[in-house]
Amino acid sequence: MFKTVIIMLMAVSAGTIGDILLAKGMKELGDLSAMNLRGILNVAGQALTSPKLIFGTAMLAIFFFLWLAVLSWEDLSVALPMQALNYVLVAFLSQWFLGETVSPLRWTGTIMVCVGVMLITKSGTP
């Protein structure tokens, strides 16, 4: 179980960093919903050379391969809830790095999810 927790923490961290970088990179490129086809194609070209988007994608690839490793030895019903720890990291980093507002109600929900994750994780130990 200790191996699973360590690898999942690494995976969740990589996935969260990847998500944050993708969000930051895309916000810098602009709102795609307000663009015509030419604008979207232009942004797509910029996205292929954006360091934030490239590194964010690489971090998500690291998450993916770590997740495959965990799935090779752990029950899905134990491993999948551990990914919910991502909610805490995303809320914190979104507030700090992206300048988003995370309301007290959202923090309460995030904490409740984490308590549920701990209960599920504990149920996986013999």
N, C-alpha and C positions, 0 to 999 in steps of 0.2 A: 504494500500500500504506500509506503514512503516513496518508492521509486515513482509511482503514479503521481503523487502529489507534486514532487519536484518537477517532473516532466510537464505536468499540466500547468504549473505556475510559469514555466518557461514558455509554453505554448500560448497561454492566455496573454502573457506580457508581449510576446511577439505579435499576436493577433491584434491586441489593443493598440500598440504602437503603429502597426500597419493601418488600422482603421483611422487613427488620428491623422496620420500623414496623408492618407487619401483624402480625408475631409478637408484638411488645410490646403492641400494642393488644388483640389477642385474648386474651393471657394475663391482661390486666387485666379483661377482661369475664368470664372464667371458662371452665371446661371444659364444652364443649357435650355431650360424651358422657355426662355425669352429669346432664343436664337433661331434663325432660319437654318436651313440645311447647310449652307455655305459656312455659317458661323460655327455650327457643330463640327463640321469636318476640320475647320481651322483649329478648334480646341482639341480635337482628337490628335492632330499632328503635334500640337504643343504638349499634350499629355505624354506622348511617347518620349519626350526629351526632358520632362520635368523631374528634377532630382527627388522631390518629395514623393511624386507618384511612383517613380521607379523603386525607391527605397521602401515605400509603403507596400508595394506589390511583393517585393522580396521578403519583407517581414511576414506577410500573409502566406507566402510559400513556405517559410520556416514553420509557421503555425501548422500548416497543412501536414507537413511531414512528421512533425512531433505528434500531431493528433493521430496519424496513421500508426505510429509506434505505440501509443497508449492503447489504441483499439486492438492491437495485436495481443495484449495480455490482460486487459481489464474489461469487466462487464460494461456494456454501453449504459445500462441503467445507473451505474456509479459514475462513469467518466463524463457523460453528457452534462449532468447538473453541475459538475465542477467548472464547466465553461461559463457558468453564470457569474463567476467571480469577475468576469470581464465587465459586468455592469458597474462595479465599483470603480475600476480603473478608468473606464470610459467616462463616467460621470465626473470624476476628479480631474482627469486630463482635459476633458472638454471645457470644463470651467476654467482651468488654469491656462491651457495652451491655446484654446480656440476662443476664449472669452465668452462662452455660453453661460446662460443663467441656469443653475440647477436649483429648483425650488426645494423647500423643506419637505414637501410632500413626495417629491421624486427621491430625495435622500432616504426618507422613511421606507418607501417601497424597495429601494436598493438594499437597505439593511435587512428587510424582511426576506428578500430573495436569498441573501447570504446566510441567514439563519436556516432557511430551508436547505440550502446547499450543505451546510454543516450536518444537518440531521440525516440527509441522504447519504453523505460520505461516511458518516459513522455507522450507518446500517450495512455498509459494504465490508466492514471489518469483522472477522470471525470471532 
